[in-house]
Amino acid sequence: MVAAGTNPGIADSSLSSTANRVLVDYKDAIQDYKVTEMPVVNMFAERFTTDTGGDVDITFAKPSMGLEQIEEGATPAFQHTDLRNERVSVKEYGIAVGVTRRMIEDSRFSEMELALNEARRAVQRHITKHFIYAVFGLADTTFGTTAIAAGTNETDIETFATYPYGGFYGASPSSGNRLNEYGGYSLSDLNSLGTHYFASTDASSSESSTGGNLELTDITKAIELMSAKGQNPDTILVSPTHYKTLLELADFTAPFSTGTTSTNTIDTPTTKGGIDYVNDVSNDGVVGQLYGLNVVVNSYVPKTRAGIFDMGVKPVAYVERRGLTVEEANPGFGIMGSYMSMRYGLKVIRPEAGCIVISD
């Protein structure tokens, strides 16, 4: 039945105006939404911007300067910054969001808003997973990441065409590679310490290529490797499976209760395996401490890997060409939609600032 005074052949303009209003409001909200403020980005990344896409080169400083004691009337020696260049692949990632006119006609005007909110959550999941896969050396076709196994050579990891996301120090480095001398360790000393991608050990067996469970000796080995290179490891990032294992250790310390809960973990907290990732997480995203390391859990970390990092030096470059944007789309008759996209690239730029324990 058609209401009096209406023309069944003409669409109600209020329908499109309502959807457009929601889209405009959402565009305004997106302007205040900064991907660089996501926990995973804050935790891992130093931010760079670029005015080009594709393969771009970034420049950053290596640890090279140091203070000296100055005698009265003396002048300290001039020092200069030791720079390094890295190539980063900047790509575009996006999602198209659509709702039908019937959804809007049937008084479900929030459908567009709900769809856009879910799209934004998809962006959060995408960024989180992208960082995890790039940092842990996990293969994924969407990101173009390549798997890094225990014992992968340093010269291979340095090859942009093979490992565009780079990685931490590999096996058998030479003087011409990224390896620097730190503290009292010579190049040969640092080589003898070994790769930053190593197989886990069982308490009853020696290190093997097949790996095993995450052991305390694996964690202390990673701490030694990084400390020898002037780093201060402060964070261990694990899967829910390894977190459950760490909870059973006498050296594990739960965070102090703040009286509040937080969802400021790398990933949206959930309850899995009897572990409450909401109420057991402190306001800074830490679920506990072990050997002075902050323990952080993420569901994208596979149960076959664990990472120990120095987050103070930001081991990853986040190179942004364009932040998250929303544009109106016209998919076709009876559908209203929008495009949400961004352009960025990732690269491990500080190979000394992380270790990956592998138990494949």
Order of alpha helices (4+ residues) and beta strands (2+ residues): alpha-alpha-beta-beta-beta-alpha-alpha-alpha-alpha-beta-alpha-beta-alpha-beta-beta-beta-beta-beta-beta-beta-beta
